[in-house]
Amino acid sequence: MPPRGRSTATLAALLGLGVLLALVVAERETLLREVWILELRSAAPERALDLAKRLHGLGPRGRKAAEDWSAAHLASGAELLRLEAAELFVELSPLRAVPVLIQAFADEPQRSLASRWFPLLEKAVKADRAQAVPHLAAALGSADWHVRQSLVFLLERAGSAARTAAPRIAGLLGDTSADVRAAAASALRRVGAGPECVAPLRAALGDADWLVRLYAVEPVGVAE
């Protein structure tokens, strides 16, 4: 049996070696992170996407670099790369991604492609619906009725968390699109309609579209 002092010294040596190895690993990760961040700035798109995915697990600085790259490339480049960048951005920072995704969704000229952005936007909004509401409400003035309808749908899904957006939603009861008007009336049933919504809701009861009239009945009763 080895002397007690020798066992203690051996244990101390092993602990010291463990600490040294941990420091070496940490130093290697730091060096690797900085090299990848530098490469990220000039790498080809496919390589940059791979680097961004790797960086997001290398501490706050690596995560921030991955977020910034995702945000920048979400708005430009090939469609597939933009979608992959968006997916990464939503994973890393969903709240920061909301306004960027709204813009990408609204700016997409082809509806068939815009439909690919919507699930990502919906996922980002779900992370914190209350925080996403101001961004959604601010974009309700989009010139595209598809966008207006889709954003109202997301506000409806937010329920009472979107109560502050009720006046903006009520304003869409006079929209030129019957689909948007119906979506707005339906949303007010869940969001909650206050006194400021009474006048547009009463007007909606006489809408030419039967679905708008149907959806307006419940919230107008609550608002009054």
C-alpha positions as CSV (number, residue, x, y, z in Angstrom):
1,M,0.0,0.0,0.0
2,P,1.6,3.4,-1.1
3,P,2.2,5.9,1.6
4,R,-0.7,8.4,2.3
5,G,1.4,11.4,1.2
6,R,2.2,9.8,-2.2
7,S,-1.5,9.1,-2.8
8,T,-2.4,12.7,-2.1
9,A,0.4,14.0,-4.3
10,T,-0.8,11.6,-7.1
11,L,-4.3,12.9,-6.8
12,A,-3.2,16.5,-6.8
13,A,-1.1,15.8,-9.9
14,L,-4.1,14.2,-11.7
15,L,-6.4,17.1,-10.8
16,G,-3.7,19.5,-12.1
17,L,-3.5,17.6,-15.3
18,G,-7.3,17.7,-15.7
19,V,-7.3,21.5,-15.2
20,L,-4.5,21.8,-17.7
21,L,-6.4,19.8,-20.3
22,A,-9.5,21.8,-19.7
23,L,-7.5,25.0,-20.3
24,V,-6.0,23.6,-23.5
25,V,-9.4,22.6,-24.8
26,A,-10.9,26.0,-24.0
27,E,-7.9,27.7,-25.6
28,R,-8.3,25.6,-28.7
29,E,-12.0,26.4,-28.9
30,T,-11.3,30.1,-28.6
31,L,-8.6,30.0,-31.3
32,L,-10.9,27.9,-33.6
33,R,-13.8,30.3,-33.0
34,E,-11.7,33.4,-34.0
35,V,-10.4,31.6,-37.1
36,W,-13.9,30.7,-38.1
37,I,-15.2,34.2,-37.5
38,L,-12.5,35.6,-39.8
39,E,-13.3,33.0,-42.5
40,L,-17.0,33.6,-42.2
41,R,-16.6,37.1,-43.6
42,S,-15.3,35.9,-46.9
43,A,-16.3,32.3,-47.3
44,A,-18.4,31.0,-50.1
45,P,-22.1,30.8,-49.1
46,E,-22.2,27.0,-48.6
47,R,-19.0,27.1,-46.5
48,A,-20.2,30.1,-44.6
49,L,-23.5,28.4,-43.7
50,D,-21.5,25.5,-42.3
51,L,-19.3,27.8,-40.3
52,A,-22.3,29.7,-38.9
53,K,-23.8,26.4,-37.7
54,R,-20.6,25.5,-36.0
55,L,-20.0,28.9,-34.4
56,H,-23.4,29.1,-32.7
57,G,-22.2,26.6,-30.2
58,L,-18.9,28.4,-29.4
59,G,-19.9,30.9,-26.7
60,P,-21.7,34.3,-26.9
61,R,-19.2,35.7,-29.4
62,G,-19.6,32.7,-31.8
63,R,-23.3,32.8,-31.4
64,K,-23.4,36.6,-32.2
65,A,-21.3,36.0,-35.3
66,A,-23.7,33.3,-36.5
67,E,-26.7,35.4,-35.8
68,D,-25.3,38.4,-37.7
69,W,-24.4,36.2,-40.7
70,S,-27.8,34.6,-40.7
71,A,-29.6,38.0,-40.6
72,A,-27.4,39.4,-43.4
73,H,-27.9,36.4,-45.8
74,L,-31.5,35.9,-45.1
75,A,-32.3,38.9,-47.3
76,S,-30.1,38.1,-50.2
77,G,-28.6,35.2,-52.3
78,A,-30.1,31.9,-53.6
79,E,-33.5,30.9,-52.3
80,L,-32.3,27.7,-50.6
81,L,-29.4,29.5,-48.8
82,R,-31.8,32.2,-47.6
83,L,-34.2,29.7,-46.2
84,E,-31.4,27.8,-44.4
85,A,-30.0,31.1,-43.0
86,A,-33.5,31.9,-41.8
87,E,-33.9,28.5,-40.1
88,L,-30.6,29.1,-38.3
89,F,-31.6,32.6,-37.4
90,V,-34.9,31.5,-35.9
91,E,-33.1,28.8,-33.9
92,L,-30.5,31.3,-32.5
93,S,-32.6,34.4,-32.0
94,P,-36.3,34.1,-32.8
95,L,-37.3,37.5,-31.5
96,R,-34.6,39.2,-33.5
97,A,-35.7,37.2,-36.5
98,V,-39.3,38.3,-36.4
99,P,-39.0,41.7,-38.2
100,V,-36.5,40.4,-40.6
101,L,-38.7,37.5,-41.6
102,I,-41.8,39.8,-41.9
103,Q,-39.8,41.9,-44.4
104,A,-38.6,38.8,-46.3
105,F,-42.2,37.4,-46.4
106,A,-43.7,40.8,-47.5
107,D,-41.0,41.4,-50.1
108,E,-41.2,38.0,-51.8
109,P,-42.9,38.7,-55.2
110,Q,-43.9,35.1,-55.8
111,R,-46.6,33.8,-53.5
112,S,-45.5,30.2,-54.0
113,L,-42.1,31.1,-52.5
114,A,-43.6,33.4,-49.8
115,S,-45.5,30.4,-48.5
116,R,-42.1,28.9,-47.6
117,W,-41.2,31.9,-45.4
118,F,-44.5,31.9,-43.4
119,P,-43.8,28.7,-41.3
120,L,-40.5,30.2,-40.3
121,L,-42.1,33.5,-39.3
122,E,-44.8,31.6,-37.4
123,K,-42.2,29.6,-35.5
124,A,-40.3,32.8,-34.6
125,V,-43.5,34.5,-33.4
126,K,-44.4,31.5,-31.1
127,A,-41.2,32.1,-29.1
128,D,-42.7,35.2,-27.5
129,R,-46.0,36.3,-29.1
130,A,-46.3,39.4,-26.9
131,Q,-42.9,40.7,-28.0
132,A,-43.7,39.9,-31.6
133,V,-47.1,41.8,-31.7
134,P,-45.7,45.3,-32.3
135,H,-43.7,44.1,-35.3
136,L,-46.8,42.3,-36.7
137,A,-49.1,45.2,-36.1
138,A,-46.6,47.7,-37.7
139,A,-46.6,45.6,-41.0
140,L,-50.4,45.5,-41.4
141,G,-50.2,48.3,-43.9
142,S,-48.5,46.1,-46.5
143,A,-49.7,46.7,-50.0
144,D,-50.1,42.9,-50.5
145,W,-53.4,41.6,-49.2
146,H,-51.9,38.1,-48.7
147,V,-49.4,39.6,-46.3
148,R,-52.1,41.5,-44.4
149,Q,-54.2,38.4,-44.1
150,S,-51.3,36.3,-42.9
151,L,-50.2,38.8,-40.3
152,V,-53.7,39.1,-38.9
153,F,-53.8,35.3,-38.6
154,L,-50.6,35.4,-36.5
155,L,-52.1,38.2,-34.3
156,E,-55.2,36.1,-33.9
157,R,-53.1,33.2,-32.7
158,A,-51.5,35.5,-30.2
159,G,-54.9,35.9,-28.5
160,S,-55.1,38.4,-25.7
161,A,-51.4,39.1,-26.0
162,A,-52.3,41.0,-29.1
163,R,-54.9,43.2,-27.4
164,T,-52.8,46.4,-28.1
165,A,-53.1,45.6,-31.8
166,A,-56.9,45.5,-31.8
167,P,-57.4,49.0,-33.2
168,R,-55.0,48.2,-36.1
169,I,-56.9,45.0,-36.7
170,A,-60.2,46.8,-36.6
171,G,-59.0,49.2,-39.2
172,L,-58.8,46.3,-41.6
173,L,-62.5,45.7,-41.4
174,G,-62.7,48.3,-44.2
175,D,-60.0,46.6,-46.3
176,T,-60.6,46.2,-50.0
177,S,-60.1,42.4,-49.7
178,A,-63.0,40.4,-48.3
179,D,-60.5,37.8,-47.1
180,V,-58.6,40.4,-45.0
181,R,-61.9,41.8,-43.6
182,A,-63.0,38.3,-42.6
183,A,-59.6,37.6,-41.0
184,A,-59.8,40.8,-39.1
185,A,-63.3,40.1,-37.8
186,S,-62.3,36.6,-36.8
187,A,-59.1,37.9,-35.0
188,L,-61.0,40.3,-32.9
189,R,-63.0,37.4,-31.4
190,R,-59.8,36.1,-29.8
191,V,-57.7,39.3,-29.4
192,G,-60.5,41.2,-27.7
193,A,-62.3,44.2,-29.0
194,G,-62.5,47.4,-27.0
195,P,-64.7,50.5,-27.3
196,E,-62.4,51.9,-30.0
197,C,-63.5,48.9,-32.2
198,V,-67.2,49.4,-31.9
199,A,-67.7,51.7,-34.9
200,P,-65.8,49.5,-37.5
201,L,-67.4,46.4,-36.1
202,R,-70.9,47.8,-36.4
203,A,-70.1,48.8,-40.0
204,A,-68.9,45.2,-40.6
205,L,-72.3,43.9,-39.7
206,G,-73.5,45.3,-43.0
207,D,-70.6,44.0,-45.0
208,A,-71.3,42.6,-48.5
209,D,-69.5,39.4,-47.5
210,W,-71.5,37.0,-45.3
211,L,-68.4,35.6,-43.5
212,V,-67.4,39.1,-42.4
213,R,-70.9,39.7,-41.0
214,L,-70.8,36.4,-39.2
215,Y,-67.4,36.9,-37.6
216,A,-68.3,40.5,-36.6
217,V,-71.3,39.5,-34.5
218,E,-69.5,38.1,-31.4
219,P,-66.8,40.8,-31.0
220,V,-69.2,43.7,-31.5
221,G,-71.4,42.4,-28.7
222,V,-68.3,42.2,-26.4
223,A,-67.0,45.7,-27.4
224,E,-70.4,47.3,-26.6
